[in-house]
């Protein structure tokens, strides 16, 4: 998508990449499937590498026109990016009214709007660069 007409009359554009108006929604079940895919993809690549069969791994995941001069990291990235997009719903946020538009299914260009319930005139921007701060993070560091 590149532009979406919001119910408020604003046009939401995600032409600039990266941007602060688009994102993805990943359910708990889809997240579990994606993290399993990360493990499985890397494990499968390493097993093929141990056997000296990277070409077999490439054939398993890509067609004949996929470039041959791509690094292992880029190939794994491409496989996982494809899996992520199969599992996530695209979202767009109206900068004027705060509606969040959520894709109905990952493979369709149909969106459903969700309006904020805030009674305040000032709205909080939800999409953008989001990262947990070190003091607030409950993640364990390796």
N, C-alpha and C positions, 0 to 999 in steps of 0.2 A: 504494500500500500504506500502511497505517497501523500495523499490528502484525504481528509474525512470531514464532512460537514456536520458540525455539532448541532444539536437541537436548539441551542441558544443563538445560532447564526454565525458563530465563529468557525473558521476553517482551521482544522488541526493539520499541520504538515510535518511529516517526518523525513522530508527530503534530505535535510542535513544529517549526516551520520558521523559520529554519534550525536544524539540529541537528548533533550530532557522531557519529551512528550510521549515517547514510546517505550515499551518494556514487555516483559513476559510474565505470565502467571503459571506457576507450577504447583499442582496439587501435591499433597503428601504422597499419594500412591504413585503419581508420575515421577516425583522426586526420587522415590525408592527405585523405580525402574531405571531412571537415569543414572543413579549412583551405581547400580548393578551393571549397567552398560559400560560405565567407566572401567570398573574392575574387569569385566569380561573382555572388553576390547584390548586393554593393555596386556592382560594375561594371554590372550590369543596371539597377539603380536609377538610377545616374548617367546611363546612356544614355537611359533613359526621361525623366529630368528634362531633359536637353539638348533632347529633342524636345518637351518640354512635355506629356508623356503619363504623368504620375504615376497617373492613373486607370487606365490600361492596365496598369501595373505592379501596382496594387492588385488588379485583376481577375484577374491571372495568379496571385497568391499567396493571395487571400482570397475568402471567399464574401460574399454580399450583406449579411449581418448584422454583418460586421466594422465597428466604429465608424469614422465618417468624420473625427472630430476627433483622430486619433492622429498624433503627430509622425513624421517620417521615421525618426528614430532608433528609436522604439518599433516601428514596422513592421518594420524590418530586424531588430531584436532578436527579434520574434515569429517571423519566418521562420527565423532561425538557431537559435533555441531548439528549434523543431520538428525541424529537421534534426539537431541534436545528440542529441535524445532518440531519433530513428530509428536512430542509429549507436552508442549507448552501452548498456551493461548496467548496470542499477541494482545497487547493493551495499548490504548492511547488515552492521554489525559488532556482535557480542554483547559487551556491556560486562562480562559475567561471565567467559566462557570464552575470548573472543578469536576465535571462529569468524567468518569472513567468508562471508557468504551472497551469491552472485552469481546474478543473473538469467540464465536459460538462453538466452533470446532477447529482444531489445528489446520485442517485442510480446506477451509472455506473462507471467503472474504465477506463474511457477514458478522456484524458486531451488535452487541446489546449494551445499552447505556445504563450506568448506575450513578445516581445523583447523590452528592453529599447531603447529610442531614443537618449540617452545621447551620445554626441560626445567625452566626456571626457574619458580618460583612467581609471580614478578612478571611481568606481561605489559606490553607497550608498546602504548598506544592508537595505532592507525594513522589512523583517520579523525578529522577535525576541521579546523581552519583551517590549511592548509598553504601556505606561501609560502617560496620560496628566499630566504635571507639575501643581502644585497648582496655580502658578501665571498665567499660560496660560489657565487654565481650565475655561470654561464658564458654567460648571455644577453647579447647585444649590445644596448646602449641606443641608441635612435634619436638 
